[in-house]
Amino acid sequence: MEKIPLAEFVADKGQTEAGRLLGVTQGAIYKAVEKQRQIFVTAHEDGTYSAEELKPFPAISKTEAA
């Protein structure tokens, strides 16, 4: 199972199809790609897809960091 960056997955499948395959809206896909979130998609042997996001820990909001 290979992890594919979301932007690459969307370039291959399109936003609408990527959203359908991941169970989210096209708008959610657009926003995630636009914000350059570190999301990786995994294609499973049964033909399904899942996604996970890499985030720093602990997460610090911009207002807390200022």
Residue frames relative to the residue before (quaternion, step in Angstrom):
aa qw qx qy qz dx dy dz
M 1.0000 0.0000 0.0000 0.0000 0.00 0.00 0.00
E 0.1727 -0.8004 0.5722 0.0459 3.51 -0.66 1.18
K 0.3201 -0.7281 0.5733 0.1967 3.56 -1.03 0.82
I 0.1460 -0.7958 0.5872 0.0243 3.55 -0.76 1.15
P 0.4865 -0.6432 0.4864 0.3361 3.64 -0.86 0.82
L 0.6043 -0.5960 0.3902 0.3569 3.58 -1.01 0.83
A 0.6431 0.5372 -0.3335 0.4320 3.60 0.88 -0.88
E 0.6560 0.4994 -0.3011 0.4792 3.59 1.02 -0.80
F 0.6280 0.5340 -0.3152 0.4703 3.58 1.03 -0.84
V 0.6714 0.4892 -0.2835 0.4790 3.58 0.97 -0.91
A 0.6245 0.5357 -0.3433 0.4529 3.60 0.99 -0.75
D 0.6914 0.4678 -0.2666 0.4817 3.57 1.08 -0.72
K 0.7995 0.3351 -0.1459 0.4767 3.60 0.83 -1.00
G 0.4343 -0.6466 0.4999 0.3786 3.60 1.11 -0.66
Q 0.6240 -0.5892 0.3672 0.3587 3.58 -1.14 0.64
T 0.6726 0.5088 -0.3113 0.4380 3.58 0.86 -0.91
E 0.6898 0.4641 -0.2768 0.4818 3.59 0.88 -0.95
A 0.6206 0.5327 -0.3454 0.4602 3.61 1.00 -0.75
G 0.6481 0.5135 -0.3101 0.4692 3.57 0.96 -0.85
R 0.6525 0.5150 -0.3097 0.4615 3.58 0.93 -0.91
L 0.6876 0.4953 -0.2803 0.4508 3.58 0.90 -0.94
L 0.7391 0.3916 -0.2160 0.5037 3.58 1.12 -0.67
G 0.4918 -0.6975 0.4098 0.3219 3.59 1.27 -0.07
V 0.6104 0.4933 -0.3723 0.4954 3.57 1.13 0.69
T 0.6118 -0.5615 0.4027 0.3850 3.57 -1.26 0.18
Q 0.6378 -0.4983 0.4208 0.4096 3.53 -1.32 0.32
G 0.6276 0.5543 -0.3297 0.4359 3.60 1.04 -0.75
A 0.6408 0.5138 -0.3209 0.4716 3.57 1.04 -0.76
I 0.6288 0.5187 -0.3262 0.4787 3.57 1.05 -0.77
Y 0.6436 0.5307 -0.3175 0.4510 3.59 0.90 -0.96
K 0.6911 0.4916 -0.2841 0.4472 3.57 0.80 -1.03
A 0.6536 0.5178 -0.3145 0.4535 3.60 0.95 -0.86
V 0.6671 0.4798 -0.2969 0.4864 3.58 0.98 -0.84
E 0.6506 0.5342 -0.3093 0.4422 3.58 0.94 -0.92
K 0.7181 0.4258 -0.2350 0.4978 3.59 1.03 -0.85
Q 0.3624 -0.7684 0.4518 0.2723 3.58 1.37 -0.02
R 0.1627 0.7963 -0.5568 0.1713 3.55 0.95 0.95
Q 0.4537 -0.6937 0.4984 0.2542 3.55 -1.08 0.78
I 0.1958 0.7762 -0.5574 0.2203 3.53 0.32 1.35
F 0.1175 -0.7931 0.5971 0.0265 3.53 -0.95 0.97
V 0.2637 -0.7698 0.5707 0.1104 3.55 -0.95 0.99
T 0.1596 -0.7710 0.6120 0.0743 3.54 -1.05 0.87
A 0.2515 -0.7357 0.6122 0.1436 3.56 -0.93 0.98
H 0.2365 -0.7896 0.5552 0.1112 3.57 -0.74 1.09
E 0.6692 -0.5348 0.3515 0.3777 3.57 -1.22 0.54
D 0.6847 0.4863 -0.2909 0.4583 3.60 1.10 -0.61
G 0.6170 -0.5879 0.3268 0.4084 3.59 1.30 0.17
T 0.5705 0.5738 -0.3916 0.4380 3.59 1.25 0.04
Y 0.2807 -0.7384 0.5901 0.1665 3.54 -1.34 0.30
S 0.0468 -0.7542 0.6523 0.0593 3.53 -1.24 0.53
A 0.1858 -0.7809 0.5877 0.1011 3.55 -1.23 0.41
E 0.0410 -0.7754 0.6293 0.0336 3.53 -1.20 0.59
E 0.3166 -0.7573 0.5501 0.1535 3.52 -1.17 0.69
L 0.3207 -0.7043 0.6026 0.1947 3.53 -1.08 0.82
K 0.0686 0.7928 -0.6007 0.0769 3.58 -0.73 1.04
P 0.5336 -0.6191 0.4569 0.3510 3.57 -1.09 0.60
F 0.1536 -0.7691 0.6127 0.0974 3.55 -1.17 0.58
P 0.5213 -0.2900 -0.7909 0.1361 1.59 -1.51 1.89
A 0.5136 -0.6287 0.4867 0.3225 3.55 -1.18 0.61
I 0.1004 -0.7843 0.6115 0.0275 3.56 -0.80 1.03
S 0.3760 -0.7291 0.5233 0.2309 3.55 -0.75 1.04
K 0.6450 -0.5356 0.3781 0.3927 3.58 -1.22 0.47
T 0.6543 0.5099 -0.3283 0.4518 3.61 1.01 -0.70
E 0.6477 0.5079 -0.3206 0.4687 3.60 1.07 -0.65
A 0.6727 0.5097 -0.2945 0.4484 3.56 1.04 -0.77
A 0.6335 0.5642 -0.3259 0.4173 3.61 1.16 -0.53
